[in-house]
Amino acid sequence: MTTDKKIIRGIFLKRLSLLCLAIFLVLISQKMIGQEGYELSLEEAIDQHPRQILTKYLLDTSNTFIGVPYRYGADGPNHFDCSGFVRYVFQSISLDLPRSSGMIANTGKSISREKISVGDLIIFAGRNKTTKTPGHVGIVSEIRKNQIIFIHASTSSGVRTDSLYGHPYFEDRILDFRTWEW
């Protein structure tokens, strides 16, 4: 697939994800996802479920960029490096992150692996795992039994998803898990 086709596909998927988010918000506001007999206004739904709504939008946005090529120092949308990708996607929910993985590693709140949620960040050491210096970052996109799936901009294949477990390259480089108050 050419870069132009990937961009067009990304724009289409982003618009589709916005439509899905709008439908989700309407369902919440029409009590279909709330308690029976209790209607939520759109504003109340956003106030009461901010993490779920923002996380869904964050992941829908990040998934539109799967396949976009890696380029060191790039911050999108035609090319990304890892921190540029994370920063670009978080800007879609009005959360402004620093530009480098090292600086991202010092923002938010450190959490244990057991408390990680979809939308949180994984901070990795760079190519030299012995330095313990942040050099890579990804977004948790799914948590399954004994698996954490994350989306990131890989130097070898661009934006993609990977499993944290069963992949020694990533397992050996985990430095931290970070979250934000939503």
N, C-alpha and C positions, 0 to 999 in steps of 0.2 A: 504494500500500500504506500503510495507516495505521501510526502509530507503534506501537500495540499489536501489530499483526500482525508488524511488523519485530522487535519485542522477542521475541515468541514464536518467530519464525523463527530469531533469533539464539540463543536458548536451545537450540532443537532442533539447530542446526548445531554449537553448542559441545559438546553431548552426543555428537553424531555424531563430531566430531573427537576427543573423548576416547576413544571406542570404537575409532577408527582407530589412535590412539596406543597403546592397550592391545594391539591386535592386532599392531602393529609390534613392540612390546616382546616379546611372546610369540614372534614369529617370530625375533627376534634371539636370545632365550634358548634357542630350540630349534634353533640352528645353521643355520637356513635362510638367514640372511644372513651367517653367520660362515664361517670356513674349514671345509672338509669334514673330518670326523673330530674337530672341536673343538667342544665344547658350551660355550655361555656361559650362566651363570646370569643372572637378571634384573639383579642388582646389578652383575655384571661388564659386562653390555651397557651399562648406564647409565654406568659408570665409563669404558668404552672408547669410547663414542660420544656424549659429552654434548652436543657442539655440534649434531649432526644431530638428536638427540631433542628438545633444547630449541628448536631453530629450527623444527622441524616443528610443535611445540605452539604456539610463538609465532605462526606464520603461520596455523595453523588457527584460533587464537583471534582474531587480527586480522580474518580473512576473515568471521567471524560478524557483524561490525559494519558490513559494507559497506551503505551506504544510511542509516545512523544520521545524523540531522541535526547540523549544526554549530551550536554556540553558544559565543560567546566566554566563556572562563573555566570551561567545563563539563569535568568529568572523568569522565563516563560513569555508567552505561552507556546512558542514554536520549539523551544529547547529548554531544558532544565538541568541544573545540578541538584544535588539532594536538598540542600537548604533553600535554594531558590524555589524548588517545587513546594516544600512544606510552607514556606512563607507565602507564596502565591495563593495556595489553597486556603490557608488560614485568613488571608485578607478577604476572601469571599464571605467570611462570617464576621468581618470587621474586627479581627484580632490581629494586631500588627506585631509580628515577631521580628527579632533581629535577623540579619542577613546570613550569618555564618552558623554552622552547626555548633561550634564552640560557644558562641554567644547564646544560642538557643538552649544549650545544655545548662545555662545558668538562669533561665527564666522559668516561670511556673513553679510547681511544687513537686519535689521528688516523692515517688510512691513506690511501694513494694510490687513485685511481680504479681502477687496475689490480689492486689487492688486495682490492677490495670483494667481500663475500660476502652471500648471502641472510641476512637477520636484522640486518645492519649498518644504521646510520642515515645519512641524508643531511641535512645542515644547510643551510638556505637563508637568504638575506637576506629581510627582510620585503618589504612592498609597495614600499618605496623601495630599489631595488637598489644605488644609489650609496653608501648608508651602510655597507654591509658589516657590518651588525649582525644577528646571528641573529634571525630572526623566524618561521621555519617549520621543521618537522622531519617526516620520513617514514621508513618502514621499508622496506628493500630486500626485495621479495617474490619477485623472479624475475630471473635474468640470462640473457638470450638473446644470440645473436650481434649485436653492436652495439646492444644495448638493455639498459637497466636499468629494470625495472618496480618501482614503489614504491607502498605503500599509505599513505594519510595522510587527515587530516580537512581537507577543502577548505572554505573559507568559502562558496563558491557552491553546493556540492552534497553536503556532508557527507563521510562516510568513503567513499573510492573508491580505485581504482588508476589510475595514470598512468604513461606512459613518460617517462623523463628526456630522451631524445633526440627531436628533432623537435618539441619544445615549448619555444619560445624563452622563455616566461615562467619556466620552471624552469631551463633551461640557463643563462640569464644570472644566476641568483641563487644558484648553488651556491657555498657557502663552504667546506664540509668534508665528509669522510666519517669516521664514527666506528665503532669496534668495541670489543668487550670480550673478555677472556679468559673462555672458557666453562668 
